[in-house]
Amino acid sequence: MPDRFEQSTFKLKGFWHPFFTLGGAIIFGLLILWGFISGYLADPTSGWQPALALIILVVTGFLYYYFRKWQLSKKGIAIEDQLKHVREI
């Protein structure tokens, strides 16, 4: 993928890369908070459950990534190297 980045005409450099990364994380957090609040206001007993389900889904994805990274490292395979060489579809 680094070769594709070098060939692209549009690149995020300097300030913009962390700006969009942090901005996306902040927006995601605000949407989760909004889901909790609006769900709770609609139904205080169970309205917050969909937002909690989304958080559980995201955390499960993170846990699976690190588990797979650990599993492959035991075989001597670096997951970062595997992600750099994505096959063409």
PDB file as gemmi writes it, atoms N, CA and C in Angstrom:
CRYST1    1.000    1.000    1.000  90.00  90.00  90.00 P 1                      
ATOM      1  N   MET A   1       0.793  -1.197   0.000  1.00  0.00           N  
ATOM      2  CA  MET A   1       0.000   0.000   0.000  1.00  0.00           C  
ATOM      3  C   MET A   1       0.840   1.268   0.000  1.00  0.00           C  
ATOM      4  N   PRO A   2       2.067   1.270   0.519  1.00  0.00           N  
ATOM      5  CA  PRO A   2       2.856   2.505   0.451  1.00  0.00           C  
ATOM      6  C   PRO A   2       3.085   2.973  -0.982  1.00  0.00           C  
ATOM      7  N   ASP A   3       3.224   2.035  -1.919  1.00  0.00           N  
ATOM      8  CA  ASP A   3       3.409   2.439  -3.310  1.00  0.00           C  
ATOM      9  C   ASP A   3       2.166   3.132  -3.853  1.00  0.00           C  
ATOM     10  N   ARG A   4       0.995   2.695  -3.423  1.00  0.00           N  
ATOM     11  CA  ARG A   4      -0.244   3.361  -3.850  1.00  0.00           C  
ATOM     12  C   ARG A   4      -0.331   4.767  -3.282  1.00  0.00           C  
ATOM     13  N   PHE A   5       0.126   4.924  -2.044  1.00  0.00           N  
ATOM     14  CA  PHE A   5       0.128   6.256  -1.439  1.00  0.00           C  
ATOM     15  C   PHE A   5       1.045   7.190  -2.211  1.00  0.00           C  
ATOM     16  N   GLU A   6       2.210   6.688  -2.608  1.00  0.00           N  
ATOM     17  CA  GLU A   6       3.152   7.508  -3.364  1.00  0.00           C  
ATOM     18  C   GLU A   6       2.599   7.891  -4.731  1.00  0.00           C  
ATOM     19  N   GLN A   7       1.803   7.030  -5.341  1.00  0.00           N  
ATOM     20  CA  GLN A   7       1.267   7.281  -6.678  1.00  0.00           C  
ATOM     21  C   GLN A   7       0.021   8.162  -6.658  1.00  0.00           C  
ATOM     22  N   SER A   8      -0.622   8.296  -5.500  1.00  0.00           N  
ATOM     23  CA  SER A   8      -1.876   9.039  -5.465  1.00  0.00           C  
ATOM     24  C   SER A   8      -1.634  10.534  -5.665  1.00  0.00           C  
ATOM     25  N   THR A   9      -2.639  11.200  -6.190  1.00  0.00           N  
ATOM     26  CA  THR A   9      -2.524  12.635  -6.428  1.00  0.00           C  
ATOM     27  C   THR A   9      -2.934  13.441  -5.194  1.00  0.00           C  
ATOM     28  N   PHE A  10      -3.705  12.828  -4.292  1.00  0.00           N  
ATOM     29  CA  PHE A  10      -4.172  13.517  -3.092  1.00  0.00           C  
ATOM     30  C   PHE A  10      -3.598  12.802  -1.878  1.00  0.00           C  
ATOM     31  N   LYS A  11      -2.876  13.522  -1.040  1.00  0.00           N  
ATOM     32  CA  LYS A  11      -2.251  12.943   0.145  1.00  0.00           C  
ATOM     33  C   LYS A  11      -2.557  13.813   1.364  1.00  0.00           C  
ATOM     34  N   LEU A  12      -2.853  13.141   2.477  1.00  0.00           N  
ATOM     35  CA  LEU A  12      -3.009  13.855   3.738  1.00  0.00           C  
ATOM     36  C   LEU A  12      -1.647  13.893   4.418  1.00  0.00           C  
ATOM     37  N   LYS A  13      -1.125  15.076   4.591  1.00  0.00           N  
ATOM     38  CA  LYS A  13       0.179  15.215   5.215  1.00  0.00           C  
ATOM     39  C   LYS A  13       0.104  16.221   6.352  1.00  0.00           C  
ATOM     40  N   GLY A  14       1.074  16.130   7.229  1.00  0.00           N  
ATOM     41  CA  GLY A  14       1.213  17.112   8.297  1.00  0.00           C  
ATOM     42  C   GLY A  14       0.026  17.148   9.227  1.00  0.00           C  
ATOM     43  N   PHE A  15      -0.554  18.318   9.355  1.00  0.00           N  
ATOM     44  CA  PHE A  15      -1.656  18.575  10.282  1.00  0.00           C  
ATOM     45  C   PHE A  15      -2.903  17.781   9.941  1.00  0.00           C  
ATOM     46  N   TRP A  16      -3.172  17.554   8.669  1.00  0.00           N  
ATOM     47  CA  TRP A  16      -4.454  17.020   8.244  1.00  0.00           C  
ATOM     48  C   TRP A  16      -4.673  15.556   8.611  1.00  0.00           C  
ATOM     49  N   HIS A  17      -3.628  14.757   8.620  1.00  0.00           N  
ATOM     50  CA  HIS A  17      -3.805  13.342   8.950  1.00  0.00           C  
ATOM     51  C   HIS A  17      -4.307  13.161  10.383  1.00  0.00           C  
ATOM     52  N   PRO A  18      -3.646  13.731  11.416  1.00  0.00           N  
ATOM     53  CA  PRO A  18      -4.195  13.596  12.770  1.00  0.00           C  
ATOM     54  C   PRO A  18      -5.512  14.353  12.958  1.00  0.00           C  
ATOM     55  N   PHE A  19      -5.699  15.443  12.205  1.00  0.00           N  
ATOM     56  CA  PHE A  19      -6.942  16.200  12.300  1.00  0.00           C  
ATOM     57  C   PHE A  19      -8.141  15.320  11.933  1.00  0.00           C  
ATOM     58  N   PHE A  20      -8.049  14.622  10.803  1.00  0.00           N  
ATOM     59  CA  PHE A  20      -9.158  13.771  10.375  1.00  0.00           C  
ATOM     60  C   PHE A  20      -9.283  12.524  11.240  1.00  0.00           C  
ATOM     61  N   THR A  21      -8.166  11.994  11.728  1.00  0.00           N  
ATOM     62  CA  THR A  21      -8.221  10.827  12.602  1.00  0.00           C  
ATOM     63  C   THR A  21      -8.906  11.170  13.921  1.00  0.00           C  
ATOM     64  N   LEU A  22      -8.458  12.238  14.560  1.00  0.00           N  
ATOM     65  CA  LEU A  22      -9.071  12.651  15.822  1.00  0.00           C  
ATOM     66  C   LEU A  22     -10.500  13.142  15.610  1.00  0.00           C  
ATOM     67  N   GLY A  23     -10.725  13.830  14.510  1.00  0.00           N  
ATOM     68  CA  GLY A  23     -12.078  14.296  14.213  1.00  0.00           C  
ATOM     69  C   GLY A  23     -13.052  13.142  14.059  1.00  0.00           C  
ATOM     70  N   GLY A  24     -12.624  12.096  13.371  1.00  0.00           N  
ATOM     71  CA  GLY A  24     -13.481  10.913  13.215  1.00  0.00           C  
ATOM     72  C   GLY A  24     -13.750  10.238  14.548  1.00  0.00           C  
ATOM     73  N   ALA A  25     -12.732  10.153  15.392  1.00  0.00           N  
ATOM     74  CA  ALA A  25     -12.911   9.544  16.713  1.00  0.00           C  
ATOM     75  C   ALA A  25     -13.863  10.380  17.571  1.00  0.00           C  
ATOM     76  N   ILE A  26     -13.735  11.692  17.507  1.00  0.00           N  
ATOM     77  CA  ILE A  26     -14.622  12.570  18.283  1.00  0.00           C  
ATOM     78  C   ILE A  26     -16.054  12.459  17.787  1.00  0.00           C  
ATOM     79  N   ILE A  27     -16.242  12.458  16.482  1.00  0.00           N  
ATOM     80  CA  ILE A  27     -17.598  12.327  15.929  1.00  0.00           C  
ATOM     81  C   ILE A  27     -18.205  10.988  16.310  1.00  0.00           C  
ATOM     82  N   PHE A  28     -17.408   9.912  16.224  1.00  0.00           N  
ATOM     83  CA  PHE A  28     -17.898   8.590  16.623  1.00  0.00           C  
ATOM     84  C   PHE A  28     -18.325   8.604  18.090  1.00  0.00           C  
ATOM     85  N   GLY A  29     -17.501   9.189  18.950  1.00  0.00           N  
ATOM     86  CA  GLY A  29     -17.838   9.260  20.373  1.00  0.00           C  
ATOM     87  C   GLY A  29     -19.104  10.069  20.624  1.00  0.00           C  
ATOM     88  N   LEU A  30     -19.263  11.171  19.905  1.00  0.00           N  
ATOM     89  CA  LEU A  30     -20.472  11.982  20.067  1.00  0.00           C  
ATOM     90  C   LEU A  30     -21.716  11.240  19.586  1.00  0.00           C  
ATOM     91  N   LEU A  31     -21.587  10.479  18.509  1.00  0.00           N  
ATOM     92  CA  LEU A  31     -22.732   9.698  18.039  1.00  0.00           C  
ATOM     93  C   LEU A  31     -23.120   8.605  19.027  1.00  0.00           C  
ATOM     94  N   ILE A  32     -22.127   7.981  19.638  1.00  0.00           N  
ATOM     95  CA  ILE A  32     -22.420   6.982  20.670  1.00  0.00           C  
ATOM     96  C   ILE A  32     -23.112   7.645  21.864  1.00  0.00           C  
ATOM     97  N   LEU A  33     -22.578   8.789  22.293  1.00  0.00           N  
ATOM     98  CA  LEU A  33     -23.188   9.515  23.397  1.00  0.00           C  
ATOM     99  C   LEU A  33     -24.617   9.926  23.059  1.00  0.00           C  
ATOM    100  N   TRP A  34     -24.822  10.390  21.840  1.00  0.00           N  
ATOM    101  CA  TRP A  34     -26.164  10.769  21.391  1.00  0.00           C  
ATOM    102  C   TRP A  34     -27.099   9.556  21.410  1.00  0.00           C  
ATOM    103  N   GLY A  35     -26.591   8.401  20.994  1.00  0.00           N  
ATOM    104  CA  GLY A  35     -27.400   7.180  21.027  1.00  0.00           C  
ATOM    105  C   GLY A  35     -27.799   6.807  22.444  1.00  0.00           C  
ATOM    106  N   PHE A  36     -26.851   6.928  23.377  1.00  0.00           N  
ATOM    107  CA  PHE A  36     -27.178   6.647  24.777  1.00  0.00           C  
ATOM    108  C   PHE A  36     -28.241   7.603  25.300  1.00  0.00           C  
ATOM    109  N   ILE A  37     -28.026   8.895  25.073  1.00  0.00           N  
ATOM    110  CA  ILE A  37     -28.932   9.903  25.624  1.00  0.00           C  
ATOM    111  C   ILE A  37     -30.312   9.807  25.001  1.00  0.00           C  
ATOM    112  N   SER A  38     -30.387   9.740  23.661  1.00  0.00           N  
ATOM    113  CA  SER A  38     -31.700   9.695  23.013  1.00  0.00           C  
ATOM    114  C   SER A  38     -32.421   8.392  23.325  1.00  0.00           C  
ATOM    115  N   GLY A  39     -31.693   7.296  23.404  1.00  0.00           N  
ATOM    116  CA  GLY A  39     -32.327   6.029  23.766  1.00  0.00           C  
ATOM    117  C   GLY A  39     -32.830   6.040  25.188  1.00  0.00           C  
ATOM    118  N   TYR A  40     -32.038   6.611  26.089  1.00  0.00           N  
ATOM    119  CA  TYR A  40     -32.436   6.681  27.496  1.00  0.00           C  
ATOM    120  C   TYR A  40     -33.650   7.584  27.669  1.00  0.00           C  
ATOM    121  N   LEU A  41     -33.686   8.698  26.941  1.00  0.00           N  
ATOM    122  CA  LEU A  41     -34.830   9.602  27.056  1.00  0.00           C  
ATOM    123  C   LEU A  41     -36.098   8.976  26.481  1.00  0.00           C  
ATOM    124  N   ALA A  42     -35.946   8.167  25.428  1.00  0.00           N  
ATOM    125  CA  ALA A  42     -37.111   7.523  24.834  1.00  0.00           C  
ATOM    126  C   ALA A  42     -37.648   6.415  25.735  1.00  0.00           C  
ATOM    127  N   ASP A  43     -36.746   5.638  26.331  1.00  0.00           N  
ATOM    128  CA  ASP A  43     -37.156   4.538  27.203  1.00  0.00           C  
ATOM    129  C   ASP A  43     -36.057   4.321  28.243  1.00  0.00           C  
ATOM    130  N   PRO A  44     -36.222   4.876  29.430  1.00  0.00           N  
ATOM    131  CA  PRO A  44     -35.145   4.801  30.436  1.00  0.00           C  
ATOM    132  C   PRO A  44     -34.745   3.384  30.843  1.00  0.00           C  
ATOM    133  N   THR A  45     -35.614   2.405  30.627  1.00  0.00           N  
ATOM    134  CA  THR A  45     -35.275   1.049  31.072  1.00  0.00           C  
ATOM    135  C   THR A  45     -34.417   0.295  30.066  1.00  0.00           C  
ATOM    136  N   SER A  46     -34.656   0.483  28.759  1.00  0.00           N  
ATOM    137  CA  SER A  46     -33.895  -0.311  27.780  1.00  0.00           C  
ATOM    138  C   SER A  46     -33.510   0.456  26.525  1.00  0.00           C  
ATOM    139  N   GLY A  47     -33.730   1.760  26.494  1.00  0.00           N  
ATOM    140  CA  GLY A  47     -33.454   2.525  25.289  1.00  0.00           C  
ATOM    141  C   GLY A  47     -31.979   2.696  24.978  1.00  0.00           C  
ATOM    142  N   TRP A  48     -31.112   2.503  25.946  1.00  0.00           N  
ATOM    143  CA  TRP A  48     -29.676   2.668  25.762  1.00  0.00           C  
ATOM    144  C   TRP A  48     -29.027   1.415  25.198  1.00  0.00           C  
ATOM    145  N   GLN A  49     -29.742   0.310  25.089  1.00  0.00           N  
ATOM    146  CA  GLN A  49     -29.157  -0.963  24.679  1.00  0.00           C  
ATOM    147  C   GLN A  49     -28.587  -0.981  23.261  1.00  0.00           C  
ATOM    148  N   PRO A  50     -29.201  -0.337  22.253  1.00  0.00           N  
ATOM    149  CA  PRO A  50     -28.576  -0.345  20.920  1.00  0.00           C  
ATOM    150  C   PRO A  50     -27.211   0.330  20.893  1.00  0.00           C  
ATOM    151  N   ALA A  51     -27.042   1.428  21.610  1.00  0.00           N  
ATOM    152  CA  ALA A  51     -25.739   2.086  21.656  1.00  0.00           C  
ATOM    153  C   ALA A  51     -24.718   1.200  22.368  1.00  0.00           C  
ATOM    154  N   LEU A  52     -25.142   0.520  23.401  1.00  0.00           N  
ATOM    155  CA  LEU A  52     -24.255  -0.406  24.102  1.00  0.00           C  
ATOM    156  C   LEU A  52     -23.863  -1.569  23.195  1.00  0.00           C  
ATOM    157  N   ALA A  53     -24.800  -2.048  22.389  1.00  0.00           N  
ATOM    158  CA  ALA A  53     -24.495  -3.127  21.448  1.00  0.00           C  
ATOM    159  C   ALA A  53     -23.446  -2.685  20.430  1.00  0.00           C  
ATOM    160  N   LEU A  54     -23.507  -1.452  19.974  1.00  0.00           N  
ATOM    161  CA  LEU A  54     -22.514  -0.946  19.033  1.00  0.00           C  
ATOM    162  C   LEU A  54     -21.136  -0.851  19.687  1.00  0.00           C  
ATOM    163  N   ILE A  55     -21.089  -0.388  20.916  1.00  0.00           N  
ATOM    164  CA  ILE A  55     -19.814  -0.319  21.633  1.00  0.00           C  
ATOM    165  C   ILE A  55     -19.231  -1.719  21.807  1.00  0.00           C  
ATOM    166  N   ILE A  56     -20.068  -2.680  22.155  1.00  0.00           N  
ATOM    167  CA  ILE A  56     -19.601  -4.061  22.306  1.00  0.00           C  
ATOM    168  C   ILE A  56     -19.071  -4.588  20.976  1.00  0.00           C  
ATOM    169  N   LEU A  57     -19.729  -4.258  19.880  1.00  0.00           N  
ATOM    170  CA  LEU A  57     -19.277  -4.688  18.566  1.00  0.00           C  
ATOM    171  C   LEU A  57     -17.908  -4.104  18.223  1.00  0.00           C  
ATOM    172  N   VAL A  58     -17.702  -2.829  18.493  1.00  0.00           N  
ATOM    173  CA  VAL A  58     -16.419  -2.181  18.209  1.00  0.00           C  
ATOM    174  C   VAL A  58     -15.312  -2.771  19.096  1.00  0.00           C  
ATOM    175  N   VAL A  59     -15.598  -2.945  20.375  1.00  0.00           N  
ATOM    176  CA  VAL A  59     -14.604  -3.518  21.284  1.00  0.00           C  
ATOM    177  C   VAL A  59     -14.261  -4.950  20.875  1.00  0.00           C  
ATOM    178  N   THR A  60     -15.254  -5.715  20.441  1.00  0.00           N  
ATOM    179  CA  THR A  60     -15.006  -7.072  19.962  1.00  0.00           C  
ATOM    180  C   THR A  60     -14.086  -7.054  18.750  1.00  0.00           C  
ATOM    181  N   GLY A  61     -14.275  -6.101  17.855  1.00  0.00           N  
ATOM    182  CA  GLY A  61     -13.397  -5.979  16.693  1.00  0.00           C  
ATOM    183  C   GLY A  61     -11.962  -5.688  17.090  1.00  0.00           C  
ATOM    184  N   PHE A  62     -11.772  -4.783  18.054  1.00  0.00           N  
ATOM    185  CA  PHE A  62     -10.423  -4.491  18.545  1.00  0.00           C  
ATOM    186  C   PHE A  62      -9.799  -5.728  19.185  1.00  0.00           C  
ATOM    187  N   LEU A  63     -10.569  -6.413  20.009  1.00  0.00           N  
ATOM    188  CA  LEU A  63     -10.048  -7.608  20.673  1.00  0.00           C  
ATOM    189  C   LEU A  63      -9.678  -8.687  19.660  1.00  0.00           C  
ATOM    190  N   TYR A  64     -10.511  -8.869  18.634  1.00  0.00           N  
ATOM    191  CA  TYR A  64     -10.206  -9.869  17.615  1.00  0.00           C  
ATOM    192  C   TYR A  64      -8.923  -9.510  16.866  1.00  0.00           C  
ATOM    193  N   TYR A  65      -8.731  -8.236  16.548  1.00  0.00           N  
ATOM    194  CA  TYR A  65      -7.522  -7.810  15.844  1.00  0.00           C  
ATOM    195  C   TYR A  65      -6.277  -8.141  16.664  1.00  0.00           C  
ATOM    196  N   TYR A  66      -6.289  -7.778  17.942  1.00  0.00           N  
ATOM    197  CA  TYR A  66      -5.105  -8.023  18.771  1.00  0.00           C  
ATOM    198  C   TYR A  66      -4.909  -9.505  19.063  1.00  0.00           C  
ATOM    199  N   PHE A  67      -6.004 -10.261  19.173  1.00  0.00           N  
ATOM    200  CA  PHE A  67      -5.880 -11.707  19.331  1.00  0.00           C  
ATOM    201  C   PHE A  67      -5.267 -12.329  18.084  1.00  0.00           C  
ATOM    202  N   ARG A  68      -5.724 -11.917  16.918  1.00  0.00           N  
ATOM    203  CA  ARG A  68      -5.188 -12.446  15.660  1.00  0.00           C  
ATOM    204  C   ARG A  68      -3.732 -12.031  15.479  1.00  0.00           C  
ATOM    205  N   LYS A  69      -3.404 -10.809  15.872  1.00  0.00           N  
ATOM    206  CA  LYS A  69      -2.019 -10.344  15.799  1.00  0.00           C  
ATOM    207  C   LYS A  69      -1.124 -11.215  16.680  1.00  0.00           C  
ATOM    208  N   TRP A  70      -1.577 -11.504  17.893  1.00  0.00           N  
ATOM    209  CA  TRP A  70      -0.825 -12.360  18.806  1.00  0.00           C  
ATOM    210  C   TRP A  70      -0.706 -13.773  18.241  1.00  0.00           C  
ATOM    211  N   GLN A  71      -1.799 -14.293  17.692  1.00  0.00           N  
ATOM    212  CA  GLN A  71      -1.812 -15.640  17.146  1.00  0.00           C  
ATOM    213  C   GLN A  71      -0.827 -15.770  15.970  1.00  0.00           C  
ATOM    214  N   LEU A  72      -0.820 -14.794  15.083  1.00  0.00           N  
ATOM    215  CA  LEU A  72       0.092 -14.840  13.943  1.00  0.00           C  
ATOM    216  C   LEU A  72       1.540 -14.611  14.375  1.00  0.00           C  
ATOM    217  N   SER A  73       1.754 -13.787  15.414  1.00  0.00           N  
ATOM    218  CA  SER A  73       3.127 -13.550  15.858  1.00  0.00           C  
ATOM    219  C   SER A  73       3.752 -14.819  16.426  1.00  0.00           C  
ATOM    220  N   LYS A  74       2.941 -15.705  16.996  1.00  0.00           N  
ATOM    221  CA  LYS A  74       3.465 -16.984  17.469  1.00  0.00           C  
ATOM    222  C   LYS A  74       3.974 -17.844  16.313  1.00  0.00           C  
ATOM    223  N   LYS A  75       3.427 -17.639  15.117  1.00  0.00           N  
ATOM    224  CA  LYS A  75       3.869 -18.369  13.925  1.00  0.00           C  
ATOM    225  C   LYS A  75       4.963 -17.618  13.173  1.00  0.00           C  
ATOM    226  N   GLY A  76       5.360 -16.446  13.680  1.00  0.00           N  
ATOM    227  CA  GLY A  76       6.403 -15.661  13.043  1.00  0.00           C  
ATOM    228  C   GLY A  76       5.905 -14.778  11.913  1.00  0.00           C  
ATOM    229  N   ILE A  77       4.615 -14.495  11.885  1.00  0.00           N  
ATOM    230  CA  ILE A  77       4.020 -13.666  10.833  1.00  0.00           C  
ATOM    231  C   ILE A  77       3.604 -12.332  11.451  1.00  0.00           C  
ATOM    232  N   ALA A  78       4.045 -11.243  10.842  1.00  0.00           N  
ATOM    233  CA  ALA A  78       3.654  -9.910  11.318  1.00  0.00           C  
ATOM    234  C   ALA A  78       2.397  -9.472  10.560  1.00  0.00           C  
ATOM    235  N   ILE A  79       1.352  -9.153  11.295  1.00  0.00           N  
ATOM    236  CA  ILE A  79       0.085  -8.778  10.657  1.00  0.00           C  
ATOM    237  C   ILE A  79       0.230  -7.470   9.874  1.00  0.00           C  
ATOM    238  N   GLU A  80       1.131  -6.581  10.331  1.00  0.00           N  
ATOM    239  CA  GLU A  80       1.345  -5.329   9.617  1.00  0.00           C  
ATOM    240  C   GLU A  80       1.872  -5.596   8.206  1.00  0.00           C  
ATOM    241  N   ASP A  81       2.766  -6.593   8.077  1.00  0.00           N  
ATOM    242  CA  ASP A  81       3.276  -6.948   6.747  1.00  0.00           C  
ATOM    243  C   ASP A  81       2.180  -7.508   5.868  1.00  0.00           C  
ATOM    244  N   GLN A  82       1.285  -8.283   6.458  1.00  0.00           N  
ATOM    245  CA  GLN A  82       0.180  -8.860   5.696  1.00  0.00           C  
ATOM    246  C   GLN A  82      -0.784  -7.776   5.219  1.00  0.00           C  
ATOM    247  N   LEU A  83      -0.983  -6.746   6.043  1.00  0.00           N  
ATOM    248  CA  LEU A  83      -1.900  -5.676   5.665  1.00  0.00           C  
ATOM    249  C   LEU A  83      -1.300  -4.745   4.604  1.00  0.00           C  
ATOM    250  N   LYS A  84       0.029  -4.713   4.479  1.00  0.00           N  
ATOM    251  CA  LYS A  84       0.665  -3.874   3.463  1.00  0.00           C  
ATOM    252  C   LYS A  84       0.507  -4.461   2.072  1.00  0.00           C  
ATOM    253  N   HIS A  85       0.347  -5.750   1.997  1.00  0.00           N  
ATOM    254  CA  HIS A  85       0.286  -6.422   0.700  1.00  0.00           C  
ATOM    255  C   HIS A  85      -1.118  -6.956   0.463  1.00  0.00           C  
ATOM    256  N   VAL A  86      -2.034  -6.052   0.165  1.00  0.00           N  
ATOM    257  CA  VAL A  86      -3.409  -6.416  -0.098  1.00  0.00           C  
ATOM    258  C   VAL A  86      -3.530  -6.826  -1.550  1.00  0.00           C  
ATOM    259  N   ARG A  87      -4.178  -7.964  -1.775  1.00  0.00           N  
ATOM    260  CA  ARG A  87      -4.331  -8.463  -3.138  1.00  0.00           C  
ATOM    261  C   ARG A  87      -5.257  -7.566  -3.954  1.00  0.00           C  
ATOM    262  N   GLU A  88      -4.982  -7.523  -5.243  1.00  0.00           N  
ATOM    263  CA  GLU A  88      -5.869  -6.814  -6.166  1.00  0.00           C  
ATOM    264  C   GLU A  88      -7.121  -7.642  -6.386  1.00  0.00           C  
ATOM    265  N   ILE A  89      -8.257  -6.987  -6.462  1.00  0.00           N  
ATOM    266  CA  ILE A  89      -9.511  -7.702  -6.711  1.00  0.00           C  
ATOM    267  C   ILE A  89      -9.929  -7.487  -8.143  1.00  0.00           C  
TER     268      ILE A  89                                                      
END                                                                             
